[in-house]
């Protein structure tokens, strides 16, 4: 499953779950040697057990498989690479390509560099990169740029989209995933859920499609993500983490399987939006 290569670093599991609102109080700062061993085995089997990450990764892989399968990818960019999850997937998917990962969090950036060496991945390069500056000087031209759950953290997100257009080669592809505005919750305790790092509540698919078209993208495909199945699994994942880290670990595999149904249903409305745009 997505993120299983991080099994030797269970602290990454803890850190990723701490970023979920309401989960901190149930996650211990330090685990015993035996618990660390169990965490490693769990990560190896199930990947990073966060339903949001897993559902996003499913749409990411599915849309690239369908939309970019006939495109030769010589160079790709993971814009806002975090701890390198999508960068490492791209490096395995396009083994003859050069993959750049841009990140402004220096702690995550340094971890990604060390982890790439640990995994013996030689086609990925992690760099400090600020995607809010369209005047950024960069001579690279990318055939694919991915930007996953980053735009909602940026005040002037249009600047980032303009930079992506500038950096793409002709016929190059941009993949974006973001949360949507005015999300409808199933469970009442999550009605006022808000991520501390979000400057924007989210974006409507039409809003992003209109902005991308105005910038110059000729083809823009959108998909509603986190429909009923994805949303229910995501909410239950959050609620169980608030109750008990142990309980969340037991229930997670079942939620993962349930959330997989999200891709097989045409969602009329979801919590998120996945977009694949092509520069023409």
BAZADO-588967 format. One record per residue (C-alpha): y, z, x; residue in one letter. Coordinates in steps of 0.001 Angstrom, whole numbers, plus 500000, padded with zeros to 6 digits. Layout:
YZXA...
***
This chain:
500000500000500000X503630499537501006X504639501896503821X501125502938504920X502013502192508568X504198505315508515X501189507628508275X501766508975511800X505231510085510741X504830512256507623X508361513536508198X509484510116506938X507626510825503709X509427514136503331X512834512667504153X512433509771501699X511437512107498879X514321514468499643X516705511618498816X515436511664495229X517755513876493124X516172517158492065X513178517050494423X514534519010497416X513707522481496152X509979521667495873X509617520174499355X509009522526502242X510995522032505413X507946522588507597X504241522118506924X501230523697508592X499120521589510961X496472521177508250X499008520038505650X500494517581508132X496983516157508637X496551515779504863X499982514154504573X498988511606507218X495762510730505384X497641510468502082X500256508144503579X497593505969505185X495838505500501840X498758505332499404X501770504345501492X505082506093500778X504425507705497366X507704506871495662X507316504666492597X510803503183492949X510011501887496441X506623500531495388X507920498686492294X510814497156494260X508374496010496947X506136494350494359X508998492236492991X510191491527496534X506817490151497611X506179488316494341X509544486498494259X509370485512497921X505836484226497451X506885482033494539X510362480990495640X510218480695499424X506657479512500022X507710475973501009X510638477091503174X510182477374506944X511572480733508028X512639480698511665X515015483652511419X515397486361508774X517731489319508247X517039492625506545X520591493708505693X520569497485505269X517175497955506891X516954501760506678X513777502892508429X512547499297508689X510094499088505791X511027495559504682X511768494400508238X508231495251509334X506767493496506299X508799490372507141X507637490556510759X504001490451509624X504575487840506914X506481485484509242X504838486218512571X506383483236514352X509880484122513149X512636486323514564X513531489244512269X516806491159512545X517309494523510866X520907495688510343X521652499341509626X524729501589509851X522838504906509789X522293505458513509X519465507963513012X517472505476510940X518385502696513358X517055504570516382X513875505502514529X513271501844513600X513645500780517228X511163503395518428X508727502680515619X508764498915516309X507606499673519865X504991502094518572X503625499411516229X503813496838519022X505960494542516886X507821492150519152X509542489774516742X511856492361515159X515242493404516525X517191496322515030X520977496303515378X524013498148514108X525565495891511451X528217496502508804X527693494095505921X531051494940504324X532938492877506906X532838489147506060X534858488436509216X531997489779511350X531374487482514288X527761486406514413X526447483108515682X523053483527514021X522083481452511027X519357482955508877X516865481128506681X516288484295504650X518367487415504043X517049490396502081X519290493152500737X517419495769498745X519161498587496865X522218498493499124X525034496848497113X525399499871494817X526406501914497881X529264499535498786X532759499668497294X533655495986497755X530228494444497308X531704490933497074X532497491116500797X528823491656501560X527785488700499392X530359486466501111X528998487521504493X525450486680503421X526581483213502334X528295482715505673X525224483808507633X522702481697505718X521591478308506946X521740475348504559X518993475747501933X518657479376503062X517570482097500604X519062485461499677X516952488136497970X518753491059496326X517592494048494340X519983496490492648X519934499004489796X521539498000486508X524429499516484554X523983501682481451X520346502520482081X518446503846479069X516113506739479878X512867507692478182X512952511408479012X515997513541478179X516130515475481516X516865512175483266X519612510993480929X522324512131483340X520450511111486498X522768509927489249X522208509127492908X524799510855495088X525199507844497371X525898505313494601X529493504088494422X528562501713491591X526393502805488694X524733499418488941X525256495743488153X524348493517485247X522242490433486104X524925488130484675X527629489833486713X525806489287489991X524748485761489061X528350484833488242X529622486298491531X526965484496493581X527720481190491863X531453481587492493X530769482243496183X528863478976496425X525172479596495758X523774476625493864X520534478123492547X520211481708491323X517044483135489744X517025486617488183X514290488976486974X514558492221485088X512705494949487008X511495498384485944X510719497419482375X508671499773480186X505774500222482624X507888500510485759X510455502749484096X507904505148482605X506054505452485921X509337505954487806X510550508674485432X507229510542485502X507273510355489312X510716511982489365X509854514633486788X506649515707488547X508477515924491866X510963518293490242X508087520472489062X505725520383492028X505283518308495166X501523518912494916X501370517811491268X503359514678492071X500869513824494810X497919514080492418X499514511990489674X501080509353491933X497993507051492336X497693506736488554X501415506051488194X501155503403490900X498439501536488995X500361501879485727X503581500595487325X501750497473488560X501667496223484964X505444495772485150X505087492449486966X502807490965484319X505257491491481463X508463489539480950X510915492408480735X513786491808478314X515718494672479856X514987496847482862X516464499498485088X516933497025487928X517586493390488783X515866491199491362X517688488027492390X516671485089494557X519579482755495372X519622479592497465X522521478236499461X522903474518498751X
***
